[in-house]
Amino acid sequence: MPLLGADAAEPRANRSVAFDFLVDDVDAVHAALAGTVDLVQGPTDLPWGNRSLLFRDPDGNLVNFFSPATAEARDRFGV
């Protein structure tokens, strides 16, 4: 971050950005990360057809790992 300026970033200050990652199996990712991340929400089926896992990275960013859980959601993502 020094290349962007002395005050360009502040650790753990971001609460407005979420990073989304499409994964094959949310439950497997949850098992692999258990106890190592700041869990926000365990694996959950969402109304629009995705299964999602939410946690915060060390800088406080929200990270979402998701998998399409319904046929409609899989079609939307081409999987």
N, CA, C and O atoms as a Maestro MAE file, in Angstrom:
{
 s_m_m2io_version
 :::
 2.0.0
}

f_m_ct {
 s_m_title
 :::
 protein
 m_atom[316] {
  # First column is atom index #
  i_m_mmod_type
  r_m_x_coord
  r_m_y_coord
  r_m_z_coord
  i_m_residue_number
  s_m_chain_name
  s_m_pdb_residue_name
  s_m_pdb_atom_name
  i_m_atomic_number
  :::
  1 25 0.794 -1.199 0.000 1 A "MET " " N  " 7
  2 3 0.000 0.000 0.000 1 A "MET " " CA " 6
  3 2 0.842 1.271 0.000 1 A "MET " " C  " 6
  4 15 0.325 2.313 -0.405 1 A "MET " " O  " 8
  5 25 2.095 1.256 0.423 2 A "PRO " " N  " 7
  6 3 2.875 2.489 0.407 2 A "PRO " " CA " 6
  7 2 2.940 3.146 -0.969 2 A "PRO " " C  " 6
  8 15 3.058 4.368 -1.061 2 A "PRO " " O  " 8
  9 25 2.864 2.357 -2.037 3 A "LEU " " N  " 7
  10 3 2.906 2.935 -3.382 3 A "LEU " " CA " 6
  11 2 1.696 3.815 -3.662 3 A "LEU " " C  " 6
  12 15 1.762 4.689 -4.526 3 A "LEU " " O  " 8
  13 25 0.587 3.602 -2.945 4 A "LEU " " N  " 7
  14 3 -0.633 4.381 -3.156 4 A "LEU " " CA " 6
  15 2 -0.713 5.602 -2.260 4 A "LEU " " C  " 6
  16 15 -1.624 6.417 -2.407 4 A "LEU " " O  " 8
  17 25 0.207 5.740 -1.351 5 A "GLY " " N  " 7
  18 3 0.209 6.870 -0.433 5 A "GLY " " CA " 6
  19 2 0.164 6.392 1.002 5 A "GLY " " C  " 6
  20 15 -0.321 5.296 1.280 5 A "GLY " " O  " 8
  21 25 0.663 7.204 1.910 6 A "ALA " " N  " 7
  22 3 0.801 6.812 3.310 6 A "ALA " " CA " 6
  23 2 -0.519 6.433 3.963 6 A "ALA " " C  " 6
  24 15 -0.546 5.519 4.788 6 A "ALA " " O  " 8
  25 25 -1.602 7.097 3.625 7 A "ASP " " N  " 7
  26 3 -2.894 6.826 4.262 7 A "ASP " " CA " 6
  27 2 -3.912 6.227 3.290 7 A "ASP " " C  " 6
  28 15 -5.117 6.385 3.481 7 A "ASP " " O  " 8
  29 25 -3.438 5.547 2.258 8 A "ALA " " N  " 7
  30 3 -4.355 5.003 1.248 8 A "ALA " " CA " 6
  31 2 -5.242 3.895 1.790 8 A "ALA " " C  " 6
  32 15 -6.365 3.721 1.317 8 A "ALA " " O  " 8
  33 25 -4.764 3.149 2.766 9 A "ALA " " N  " 7
  34 3 -5.553 2.051 3.316 9 A "ALA " " CA " 6
  35 2 -5.406 2.015 4.829 9 A "ALA " " C  " 6
  36 15 -4.371 2.378 5.387 9 A "ALA " " O  " 8
  37 25 -6.467 1.570 5.465 10 A "GLU " " N  " 7
  38 3 -6.447 1.415 6.916 10 A "GLU " " CA " 6
  39 2 -6.915 0.005 7.248 10 A "GLU " " C  " 6
  40 15 -8.047 -0.351 6.917 10 A "GLU " " O  " 8
  41 25 -6.086 -0.807 7.888 11 A "PRO " " N  " 7
  42 3 -6.469 -2.179 8.207 11 A "PRO " " CA " 6
  43 2 -7.758 -2.239 9.009 11 A "PRO " " C  " 6
  44 15 -8.010 -1.408 9.882 11 A "PRO " " O  " 8
  45 25 -8.574 -3.252 8.689 12 A "ARG " " N  " 7
  46 3 -9.815 -3.573 9.394 12 A "ARG " " CA " 6
  47 2 -10.833 -2.443 9.387 12 A "ARG " " C  " 6
  48 15 -11.683 -2.385 10.276 12 A "ARG " " O  " 8
  49 25 -10.771 -1.546 8.413 13 A "ALA " " N  " 7
  50 3 -11.715 -0.436 8.367 13 A "ALA " " CA " 6
  51 2 -12.797 -0.638 7.317 13 A "ALA " " C  " 6
  52 15 -13.762 0.126 7.285 13 A "ALA " " O  " 8
  53 25 -12.668 -1.631 6.468 14 A "ASN " " N  " 7
  54 3 -13.581 -1.780 5.347 14 A "ASN " " CA " 6
  55 2 -14.778 -2.636 5.729 14 A "ASN " " C  " 6
  56 15 -14.623 -3.803 6.087 14 A "ASN " " O  " 8
  57 25 -15.955 -2.066 5.655 15 A "ARG " " N  " 7
  58 3 -17.184 -2.806 5.919 15 A "ARG " " CA " 6
  59 2 -18.164 -2.645 4.762 15 A "ARG " " C  " 6
  60 15 -19.358 -2.888 4.936 15 A "ARG " " O  " 8
  61 25 -17.687 -2.241 3.585 16 A "SER " " N  " 7
  62 3 -18.598 -1.981 2.474 16 A "SER " " CA " 6
  63 2 -18.282 -2.793 1.223 16 A "SER " " C  " 6
  64 15 -18.973 -2.652 0.215 16 A "SER " " O  " 8
  65 25 -17.269 -3.628 1.261 17 A "VAL " " N  " 7
  66 3 -16.876 -4.417 0.098 17 A "VAL " " CA " 6
  67 2 -17.025 -5.891 0.436 17 A "VAL " " C  " 6
  68 15 -16.688 -6.325 1.538 17 A "VAL " " O  " 8
  69 25 -17.536 -6.656 -0.525 18 A "ALA " " N  " 7
  70 3 -17.598 -8.113 -0.359 18 A "ALA " " CA " 6
  71 2 -16.948 -8.750 -1.579 18 A "ALA " " C  " 6
  72 15 -17.197 -8.339 -2.713 18 A "ALA " " O  " 8
  73 25 -16.130 -9.737 -1.343 19 A "PHE " " N  " 7
  74 3 -15.511 -10.504 -2.418 19 A "PHE " " CA " 6
  75 2 -16.278 -11.809 -2.546 19 A "PHE " " C  " 6
  76 15 -16.477 -12.514 -1.557 19 A "PHE " " O  " 8
  77 25 -16.709 -12.135 -3.755 20 A "ASP " " N  " 7
  78 3 -17.485 -13.350 -4.016 20 A "ASP " " CA " 6
  79 2 -16.656 -14.324 -4.831 20 A "ASP " " C  " 6
  80 15 -16.048 -13.953 -5.835 20 A "ASP " " O  " 8
  81 25 -16.637 -15.587 -4.383 21 A "PHE " " N  " 7
  82 3 -15.896 -16.627 -5.075 21 A "PHE " " CA " 6
  83 2 -16.806 -17.832 -5.302 21 A "PHE " " C  " 6
  84 15 -17.367 -18.385 -4.356 21 A "PHE " " O  " 8
  85 25 -16.943 -18.225 -6.547 22 A "LEU " " N  " 7
  86 3 -17.690 -19.417 -6.908 22 A "LEU " " CA " 6
  87 2 -16.816 -20.634 -6.613 22 A "LEU " " C  " 6
  88 15 -15.693 -20.729 -7.111 22 A "LEU " " O  " 8
  89 25 -17.330 -21.570 -5.801 23 A "VAL " " N  " 7
  90 3 -16.587 -22.775 -5.442 23 A "VAL " " CA " 6
  91 2 -17.440 -23.997 -5.756 23 A "VAL " " C  " 6
  92 15 -18.657 -23.889 -5.901 23 A "VAL " " O  " 8
  93 25 -16.807 -25.149 -5.858 24 A "ASP " " N  " 7
  94 3 -17.531 -26.381 -6.155 24 A "ASP " " CA " 6
  95 2 -18.398 -26.844 -4.992 24 A "ASP " " C  " 6
  96 15 -19.503 -27.342 -5.204 24 A "ASP " " O  " 8
  97 25 -17.904 -26.682 -3.757 25 A "ASP " " N  " 7
  98 3 -18.595 -27.248 -2.603 25 A "ASP " " CA " 6
  99 2 -18.378 -26.359 -1.376 25 A "ASP " " C  " 6
  100 15 -17.320 -26.401 -0.748 25 A "ASP " " O  " 8
  101 25 -19.386 -25.561 -1.046 26 A "VAL " " N  " 7
  102 3 -19.305 -24.639 0.090 26 A "VAL " " CA " 6
  103 2 -19.021 -25.387 1.390 26 A "VAL " " C  " 6
  104 15 -18.231 -24.922 2.211 26 A "VAL " " O  " 8
  105 25 -19.656 -26.538 1.581 27 A "ASP " " N  " 7
  106 3 -19.469 -27.275 2.823 27 A "ASP " " CA " 6
  107 2 -18.038 -27.791 2.974 27 A "ASP " " C  " 6
  108 15 -17.504 -27.817 4.083 27 A "ASP " " O  " 8
  109 25 -17.423 -28.196 1.884 28 A "ALA " " N  " 7
  110 3 -16.028 -28.645 1.926 28 A "ALA " " CA " 6
  111 2 -15.099 -27.479 2.259 28 A "ALA " " C  " 6
  112 15 -14.143 -27.645 3.016 28 A "ALA " " O  " 8
  113 25 -15.373 -26.304 1.699 29 A "VAL " " N  " 7
  114 3 -14.572 -25.118 2.008 29 A "VAL " " CA " 6
  115 2 -14.739 -24.766 3.482 29 A "VAL " " C  " 6
  116 15 -13.765 -24.440 4.160 29 A "VAL " " O  " 8
  117 25 -15.967 -24.833 3.975 30 A "HIS " " N  " 7
  118 3 -16.222 -24.548 5.388 30 A "HIS " " CA " 6
  119 2 -15.420 -25.494 6.280 30 A "HIS " " C  " 6
  120 15 -14.796 -25.059 7.248 30 A "HIS " " O  " 8
  121 25 -15.437 -26.775 5.957 31 A "ALA " " N  " 7
  122 3 -14.682 -27.757 6.747 31 A "ALA " " CA " 6
  123 2 -13.183 -27.458 6.713 31 A "ALA " " C  " 6
  124 15 -12.499 -27.601 7.726 31 A "ALA " " O  " 8
  125 25 -12.673 -27.044 5.558 32 A "ALA " " N  " 7
  126 3 -11.241 -26.755 5.422 32 A "ALA " " CA " 6
  127 2 -10.830 -25.502 6.191 32 A "ALA " " C  " 6
  128 15 -9.700 -25.415 6.673 32 A "ALA " " O  " 8
  129 25 -11.740 -24.527 6.311 33 A "LEU " " N  " 7
  130 3 -11.420 -23.258 6.963 33 A "LEU " " CA " 6
  131 2 -11.819 -23.209 8.436 33 A "LEU " " C  " 6
  132 15 -11.475 -22.258 9.138 33 A "LEU " " O  " 8
  133 25 -12.534 -24.213 8.907 34 A "ALA " " N  " 7
  134 3 -13.072 -24.208 10.273 34 A "ALA " " CA " 6
  135 2 -11.982 -23.872 11.297 34 A "ALA " " C  " 6
  136 15 -10.920 -24.493 11.331 34 A "ALA " " O  " 8
  137 25 -12.281 -22.880 12.119 35 A "GLY " " N  " 7
  138 3 -11.365 -22.479 13.176 35 A "GLY " " CA " 6
  139 2 -10.229 -21.581 12.741 35 A "GLY " " C  " 6
  140 15 -9.416 -21.174 13.571 35 A "GLY " " O  " 8
  141 25 -10.151 -21.259 11.453 36 A "THR " " N  " 7
  142 3 -9.035 -20.439 10.970 36 A "THR " " CA " 6
  143 2 -9.467 -19.070 10.465 36 A "THR " " C  " 6
  144 15 -8.619 -18.234 10.153 36 A "THR " " O  " 8
  145 25 -10.778 -18.826 10.378 37 A "VAL " " N  " 7
  146 3 -11.277 -17.559 9.852 37 A "VAL " " CA " 6
  147 2 -12.292 -16.954 10.822 37 A "VAL " " C  " 6
  148 15 -12.812 -17.638 11.704 37 A "VAL " " O  " 8
  149 25 -12.562 -15.664 10.644 38 A "ASP " " N  " 7
  150 3 -13.564 -14.946 11.423 38 A "ASP " " CA " 6
  151 2 -14.919 -15.188 10.748 38 A "ASP " " C  " 6
  152 15 -15.331 -14.426 9.873 38 A "ASP " " O  " 8
  153 25 -15.598 -16.248 11.160 39 A "LEU " " N  " 7
  154 3 -16.849 -16.668 10.530 39 A "LEU " " CA " 6
  155 2 -17.955 -15.654 10.803 39 A "LEU " " C  " 6
  156 15 -18.166 -15.244 11.944 39 A "LEU " " O  " 8
  157 25 -18.660 -15.255 9.742 40 A "VAL " " N  " 7
  158 3 -19.810 -14.362 9.849 40 A "VAL " " CA " 6
  159 2 -21.092 -15.181 9.781 40 A "VAL " " C  " 6
  160 15 -22.013 -14.976 10.572 40 A "VAL " " O  " 8
  161 25 -21.143 -16.116 8.823 41 A "GLN " " N  " 7
  162 3 -22.317 -16.973 8.661 41 A "GLN " " CA " 6
  163 2 -21.876 -18.297 8.067 41 A "GLN " " C  " 6
  164 15 -21.229 -18.328 7.020 41 A "GLN " " O  " 8
  165 25 -22.222 -19.387 8.727 42 A "GLY " " N  " 7
  166 3 -21.906 -20.714 8.214 42 A "GLY " " CA " 6
  167 2 -22.686 -21.011 6.950 42 A "GLY " " C  " 6
  168 15 -23.507 -20.199 6.524 42 A "GLY " " O  " 8
  169 25 -22.442 -22.162 6.344 43 A "PRO " " N  " 7
  170 3 -23.122 -22.514 5.102 43 A "PRO " " CA " 6
  171 2 -24.642 -22.362 5.228 43 A "PRO " " C  " 6
  172 15 -25.267 -22.923 6.128 43 A "PRO " " O  " 8
  173 25 -25.212 -21.594 4.307 44 A "THR " " N  " 7
  174 3 -26.628 -21.253 4.327 44 A "THR " " CA " 6
  175 2 -27.190 -21.299 2.920 44 A "THR " " C  " 6
  176 15 -26.548 -20.841 1.975 44 A "THR " " O  " 8
  177 25 -28.388 -21.851 2.778 45 A "ASP " " N  " 7
  178 3 -29.096 -21.833 1.493 45 A "ASP " " CA " 6
  179 2 -29.850 -20.509 1.384 45 A "ASP " " C  " 6
  180 15 -30.656 -20.167 2.249 45 A "ASP " " O  " 8
  181 25 -29.575 -19.773 0.312 46 A "LEU " " N  " 7
  182 3 -30.170 -18.461 0.108 46 A "LEU " " CA " 6
  183 2 -31.372 -18.556 -0.824 46 A "LEU " " C  " 6
  184 15 -31.453 -19.483 -1.630 46 A "LEU " " O  " 8
  185 25 -32.313 -17.607 -0.728 47 A "PRO " " N  " 7
  186 3 -33.555 -17.675 -1.506 47 A "PRO " " CA " 6
  187 2 -33.355 -17.703 -3.021 47 A "PRO " " C  " 6
  188 15 -34.215 -18.210 -3.740 47 A "PRO " " O  " 8
  189 25 -32.246 -17.173 -3.515 48 A "TRP " " N  " 7
  190 3 -32.041 -17.123 -4.967 48 A "TRP " " CA " 6
  191 2 -31.305 -18.352 -5.495 48 A "TRP " " C  " 6
  192 15 -30.905 -18.379 -6.659 48 A "TRP " " O  " 8
  193 25 -31.120 -19.386 -4.638 49 A "GLY " " N  " 7
  194 3 -30.614 -20.663 -5.115 49 A "GLY " " CA " 6
  195 2 -29.157 -20.962 -4.861 49 A "GLY " " C  " 6
  196 15 -28.667 -22.013 -5.275 49 A "GLY " " O  " 8
  197 25 -28.445 -20.068 -4.190 50 A "ASN " " N  " 7
  198 3 -27.037 -20.323 -3.877 50 A "ASN " " CA " 6
  199 2 -26.889 -20.831 -2.449 50 A "ASN " " C  " 6
  200 15 -27.708 -20.530 -1.580 50 A "ASN " " O  " 8
  201 25 -25.847 -21.593 -2.223 51 A "ARG " " N  " 7
  202 3 -25.410 -21.949 -0.872 51 A "ARG " " CA " 6
  203 2 -24.179 -21.093 -0.609 51 A "ARG " " C  " 6
  204 15 -23.278 -21.028 -1.445 51 A "ARG " " O  " 8
  205 25 -24.135 -20.437 0.548 52 A "SER " " N  " 7
  206 3 -23.134 -19.400 0.791 52 A "SER " " CA " 6
  207 2 -22.461 -19.573 2.145 52 A "SER " " C  " 6
  208 15 -23.070 -20.055 3.100 52 A "SER " " O  " 8
  209 25 -21.203 -19.175 2.211 53 A "LEU " " N  " 7
  210 3 -20.397 -19.149 3.439 53 A "LEU " " CA " 6
  211 2 -19.753 -17.769 3.518 53 A "LEU " " C  " 6
  212 15 -19.093 -17.340 2.571 53 A "LEU " " O  " 8
  213 25 -19.938 -17.070 4.636 54 A "LEU " " N  " 7
  214 3 -19.403 -15.721 4.789 54 A "LEU " " CA " 6
  215 2 -18.416 -15.647 5.943 54 A "LEU " " C  " 6
  216 15 -18.658 -16.186 7.023 54 A "LEU " " O  " 8
  217 25 -17.303 -14.975 5.698 55 A "PHE " " N  " 7
  218 3 -16.337 -14.704 6.761 55 A "PHE " " CA " 6
  219 2 -15.633 -13.387 6.461 55 A "PHE " " C  " 6
  220 15 -15.788 -12.822 5.378 55 A "PHE " " O  " 8
  221 25 -14.859 -12.905 7.429 56 A "ARG " " N  " 7
  222 3 -14.065 -11.689 7.220 56 A "ARG " " CA " 6
  223 2 -12.597 -12.067 7.103 56 A "ARG " " C  " 6
  224 15 -12.096 -12.908 7.849 56 A "ARG " " O  " 8
  225 25 -11.918 -11.431 6.157 57 A "ASP " " N  " 7
  226 3 -10.479 -11.658 6.037 57 A "ASP " " CA " 6
  227 2 -9.772 -10.829 7.112 57 A "ASP " " C  " 6
  228 15 -10.429 -10.077 7.831 57 A "ASP " " O  " 8
  229 25 -8.456 -10.950 7.235 58 A "PRO " " N  " 7
  230 3 -7.749 -10.226 8.300 58 A "PRO " " CA " 6
  231 2 -7.904 -8.711 8.249 58 A "PRO " " C  " 6
  232 15 -7.733 -8.045 9.270 58 A "PRO " " O  " 8
  233 25 -8.225 -8.151 7.082 59 A "ASP " " N  " 7
  234 3 -8.431 -6.709 6.973 59 A "ASP " " CA " 6
  235 2 -9.879 -6.305 7.189 59 A "ASP " " C  " 6
  236 15 -10.210 -5.124 7.082 59 A "ASP " " O  " 8
  237 25 -10.754 -7.268 7.493 60 A "GLY " " N  " 7
  238 3 -12.152 -6.959 7.756 60 A "GLY " " CA " 6
  239 2 -13.059 -7.012 6.551 60 A "GLY " " C  " 6
  240 15 -14.258 -6.758 6.670 60 A "GLY " " O  " 8
  241 25 -12.510 -7.340 5.378 61 A "ASN " " N  " 7
  242 3 -13.345 -7.456 4.182 61 A "ASN " " CA " 6
  243 2 -14.246 -8.676 4.291 61 A "ASN " " C  " 6
  244 15 -13.830 -9.712 4.811 61 A "ASN " " O  " 8
  245 25 -15.466 -8.563 3.807 62 A "LEU " " N  " 7
  246 3 -16.396 -9.673 3.791 62 A "LEU " " CA " 6
  247 2 -16.074 -10.560 2.592 62 A "LEU " " C  " 6
  248 15 -15.946 -10.075 1.468 62 A "LEU " " O  " 8
  249 25 -15.945 -11.863 2.838 63 A "VAL " " N  " 7
  250 3 -15.634 -12.831 1.783 63 A "VAL " " CA " 6
  251 2 -16.775 -13.834 1.722 63 A "VAL " " C  " 6
  252 15 -17.163 -14.408 2.739 63 A "VAL " " O  " 8
  253 25 -17.306 -14.040 0.534 64 A "ASN " " N  " 7
  254 3 -18.413 -14.952 0.304 64 A "ASN " " CA " 6
  255 2 -17.957 -16.063 -0.635 64 A "ASN " " C  " 6
  256 15 -17.610 -15.805 -1.788 64 A "ASN " " O  " 8
  257 25 -17.959 -17.291 -0.145 65 A "PHE " " N  " 7
  258 3 -17.782 -18.456 -1.010 65 A "PHE " " CA " 6
  259 2 -19.171 -18.997 -1.268 65 A "PHE " " C  " 6
  260 15 -19.940 -19.203 -0.329 65 A "PHE " " O  " 8
  261 25 -19.508 -19.232 -2.538 66 A "PHE " " N  " 7
  262 3 -20.846 -19.705 -2.849 66 A "PHE " " CA " 6
  263 2 -20.820 -20.772 -3.924 66 A "PHE " " C  " 6
  264 15 -19.896 -20.853 -4.734 66 A "PHE " " O  " 8
  265 25 -21.874 -21.598 -3.905 67 A "SER " " N  " 7
  266 3 -22.097 -22.622 -4.928 67 A "SER " " CA " 6
  267 2 -23.562 -22.571 -5.327 67 A "SER " " C  " 6
  268 15 -24.427 -22.453 -4.459 67 A "SER " " O  " 8
  269 25 -23.864 -22.658 -6.619 68 A "PRO " " N  " 7
  270 3 -25.258 -22.757 -7.022 68 A "PRO " " CA " 6
  271 2 -25.844 -24.064 -6.487 68 A "PRO " " C  " 6
  272 15 -25.287 -25.138 -6.716 68 A "PRO " " O  " 8
  273 25 -26.969 -23.970 -5.775 69 A "ALA " " N  " 7
  274 3 -27.551 -25.141 -5.127 69 A "ALA " " CA " 6
  275 2 -28.800 -25.663 -5.822 69 A "ALA " " C  " 6
  276 15 -29.237 -26.783 -5.557 69 A "ALA " " O  " 8
  277 25 -29.372 -24.864 -6.702 70 A "THR " " N  " 7
  278 3 -30.574 -25.292 -7.424 70 A "THR " " CA " 6
  279 2 -30.262 -25.367 -8.919 70 A "THR " " C  " 6
  280 15 -29.272 -24.805 -9.388 70 A "THR " " O  " 8
  281 25 -31.114 -26.064 -9.649 71 A "ALA " " N  " 7
  282 3 -30.924 -26.185 -11.101 71 A "ALA " " CA " 6
  283 2 -30.945 -24.808 -11.757 71 A "ALA " " C  " 6
  284 15 -30.145 -24.540 -12.654 71 A "ALA " " O  " 8
  285 25 -31.841 -23.942 -11.324 72 A "GLU " " N  " 7
  286 3 -31.921 -22.591 -11.891 72 A "GLU " " CA " 6
  287 2 -30.635 -21.808 -11.647 72 A "GLU " " C  " 6
  288 15 -30.139 -21.132 -12.547 72 A "GLU " " O  " 8
  289 25 -30.099 -21.896 -10.439 73 A "ALA " " N  " 7
  290 3 -28.857 -21.191 -10.119 73 A "ALA " " CA " 6
  291 2 -27.688 -21.773 -10.912 73 A "ALA " " C  " 6
  292 15 -26.841 -21.023 -11.397 73 A "ALA " " O  " 8
  293 25 -27.631 -23.109 -11.052 74 A "ARG " " N  " 7
  294 3 -26.556 -23.723 -11.844 74 A "ARG " " CA " 6
  295 2 -26.630 -23.273 -13.300 74 A "ARG " " C  " 6
  296 15 -25.596 -23.033 -13.923 74 A "ARG " " O  " 8
  297 25 -27.845 -23.155 -13.854 75 A "ASP " " N  " 7
  298 3 -28.000 -22.653 -15.220 75 A "ASP " " CA " 6
  299 2 -27.503 -21.226 -15.342 75 A "ASP " " C  " 6
  300 15 -26.869 -20.863 -16.333 75 A "ASP " " O  " 8
  301 25 -27.793 -20.419 -14.332 76 A "ARG " " N  " 7
  302 3 -27.383 -19.003 -14.350 76 A "ARG " " CA " 6
  303 2 -25.860 -18.871 -14.407 76 A "ARG " " C  " 6
  304 15 -25.339 -17.952 -15.038 76 A "ARG " " O  " 8
  305 25 -25.148 -19.786 -13.752 77 A "PHE " " N  " 7
  306 3 -23.695 -19.730 -13.726 77 A "PHE " " CA " 6
  307 2 -23.053 -20.671 -14.737 77 A "PHE " " C  " 6
  308 15 -21.828 -20.719 -14.841 77 A "PHE " " O  " 8
  309 25 -23.856 -21.413 -15.476 78 A "GLY " " N  " 7
  310 3 -23.313 -22.312 -16.489 78 A "GLY " " CA " 6
  311 2 -22.559 -23.486 -15.930 78 A "GLY " " C  " 6
  312 15 -21.600 -23.962 -16.538 78 A "GLY " " O  " 8
  313 25 -22.985 -23.964 -14.766 79 A "VAL " " N  " 7
  314 3 -22.310 -25.140 -14.163 79 A "VAL " " CA " 6
  315 2 -23.269 -26.309 -14.061 79 A "VAL " " C  " 6
  316 15 -22.890 -27.379 -13.585 79 A "VAL " " O  " 8
  :::
 }
 m_bond[315] {
  # First column is bond index #
  i_m_from
  i_m_to
  i_m_order
  :::
  1 1 2 1
  2 2 3 1
  3 3 4 2
  4 3 5 1
  5 5 6 1
  6 6 7 1
  7 7 8 2
  8 7 9 1
  9 9 10 1
  10 10 11 1
  11 11 12 2
  12 11 13 1
  13 13 14 1
  14 14 15 1
  15 15 16 2
  16 15 17 1
  17 17 18 1
  18 18 19 1
  19 19 20 2
  20 19 21 1
  21 21 22 1
  22 22 23 1
  23 23 24 2
  24 23 25 1
  25 25 26 1
  26 26 27 1
  27 27 28 2
  28 27 29 1
  29 29 30 1
  30 30 31 1
  31 31 32 2
  32 31 33 1
  33 33 34 1
  34 34 35 1
  35 35 36 2
  36 35 37 1
  37 37 38 1
  38 38 39 1
  39 39 40 2
  40 39 41 1
  41 41 42 1
  42 42 43 1
  43 43 44 2
  44 43 45 1
  45 45 46 1
  46 46 47 1
  47 47 48 2
  48 47 49 1
  49 49 50 1
  50 50 51 1
  51 51 52 2
  52 51 53 1
  53 53 54 1
  54 54 55 1
  55 55 56 2
  56 55 57 1
  57 57 58 1
  58 58 59 1
  59 59 60 2
  60 59 61 1
  61 61 62 1
  62 62 63 1
  63 63 64 2
  64 63 65 1
  65 65 66 1
  66 66 67 1
  67 67 68 2
  68 67 69 1
  69 69 70 1
  70 70 71 1
  71 71 72 2
  72 71 73 1
  73 73 74 1
  74 74 75 1
  75 75 76 2
  76 75 77 1
  77 77 78 1
  78 78 79 1
  79 79 80 2
  80 79 81 1
  81 81 82 1
  82 82 83 1
  83 83 84 2
  84 83 85 1
  85 85 86 1
  86 86 87 1
  87 87 88 2
  88 87 89 1
  89 89 90 1
  90 90 91 1
  91 91 92 2
  92 91 93 1
  93 93 94 1
  94 94 95 1
  95 95 96 2
  96 95 97 1
  97 97 98 1
  98 98 99 1
  99 99 100 2
  100 99 101 1
  101 101 102 1
  102 102 103 1
  103 103 104 2
  104 103 105 1
  105 105 106 1
  106 106 107 1
  107 107 108 2
  108 107 109 1
  109 109 110 1
  110 110 111 1
  111 111 112 2
  112 111 113 1
  113 113 114 1
  114 114 115 1
  115 115 116 2
  116 115 117 1
  117 117 118 1
  118 118 119 1
  119 119 120 2
  120 119 121 1
  121 121 122 1
  122 122 123 1
  123 123 124 2
  124 123 125 1
  125 125 126 1
  126 126 127 1
  127 127 128 2
  128 127 129 1
  129 129 130 1
  130 130 131 1
  131 131 132 2
  132 131 133 1
  133 133 134 1
  134 134 135 1
  135 135 136 2
  136 135 137 1
  137 137 138 1
  138 138 139 1
  139 139 140 2
  140 139 141 1
  141 141 142 1
  142 142 143 1
  143 143 144 2
  144 143 145 1
  145 145 146 1
  146 146 147 1
  147 147 148 2
  148 147 149 1
  149 149 150 1
  150 150 151 1
  151 151 152 2
  152 151 153 1
  153 153 154 1
  154 154 155 1
  155 155 156 2
  156 155 157 1
  157 157 158 1
  158 158 159 1
  159 159 160 2
  160 159 161 1
  161 161 162 1
  162 162 163 1
  163 163 164 2
  164 163 165 1
  165 165 166 1
  166 166 167 1
  167 167 168 2
  168 167 169 1
  169 169 170 1
  170 170 171 1
  171 171 172 2
  172 171 173 1
  173 173 174 1
  174 174 175 1
  175 175 176 2
  176 175 177 1
  177 177 178 1
  178 178 179 1
  179 179 180 2
  180 179 181 1
  181 181 182 1
  182 182 183 1
  183 183 184 2
  184 183 185 1
  185 185 186 1
  186 186 187 1
  187 187 188 2
  188 187 189 1
  189 189 190 1
  190 190 191 1
  191 191 192 2
  192 191 193 1
  193 193 194 1
  194 194 195 1
  195 195 196 2
  196 195 197 1
  197 197 198 1
  198 198 199 1
  199 199 200 2
  200 199 201 1
  201 201 202 1
  202 202 203 1
  203 203 204 2
  204 203 205 1
  205 205 206 1
  206 206 207 1
  207 207 208 2
  208 207 209 1
  209 209 210 1
  210 210 211 1
  211 211 212 2
  212 211 213 1
  213 213 214 1
  214 214 215 1
  215 215 216 2
  216 215 217 1
  217 217 218 1
  218 218 219 1
  219 219 220 2
  220 219 221 1
  221 221 222 1
  222 222 223 1
  223 223 224 2
  224 223 225 1
  225 225 226 1
  226 226 227 1
  227 227 228 2
  228 227 229 1
  229 229 230 1
  230 230 231 1
  231 231 232 2
  232 231 233 1
  233 233 234 1
  234 234 235 1
  235 235 236 2
  236 235 237 1
  237 237 238 1
  238 238 239 1
  239 239 240 2
  240 239 241 1
  241 241 242 1
  242 242 243 1
  243 243 244 2
  244 243 245 1
  245 245 246 1
  246 246 247 1
  247 247 248 2
  248 247 249 1
  249 249 250 1
  250 250 251 1
  251 251 252 2
  252 251 253 1
  253 253 254 1
  254 254 255 1
  255 255 256 2
  256 255 257 1
  257 257 258 1
  258 258 259 1
  259 259 260 2
  260 259 261 1
  261 261 262 1
  262 262 263 1
  263 263 264 2
  264 263 265 1
  265 265 266 1
  266 266 267 1
  267 267 268 2
  268 267 269 1
  269 269 270 1
  270 270 271 1
  271 271 272 2
  272 271 273 1
  273 273 274 1
  274 274 275 1
  275 275 276 2
  276 275 277 1
  277 277 278 1
  278 278 279 1
  279 279 280 2
  280 279 281 1
  281 281 282 1
  282 282 283 1
  283 283 284 2
  284 283 285 1
  285 285 286 1
  286 286 287 1
  287 287 288 2
  288 287 289 1
  289 289 290 1
  290 290 291 1
  291 291 292 2
  292 291 293 1
  293 293 294 1
  294 294 295 1
  295 295 296 2
  296 295 297 1
  297 297 298 1
  298 298 299 1
  299 299 300 2
  300 299 301 1
  301 301 302 1
  302 302 303 1
  303 303 304 2
  304 303 305 1
  305 305 306 1
  306 306 307 1
  307 307 308 2
  308 307 309 1
  309 309 310 1
  310 310 311 1
  311 311 312 2
  312 311 313 1
  313 313 314 1
  314 314 315 1
  315 315 316 2
  :::
 }
}
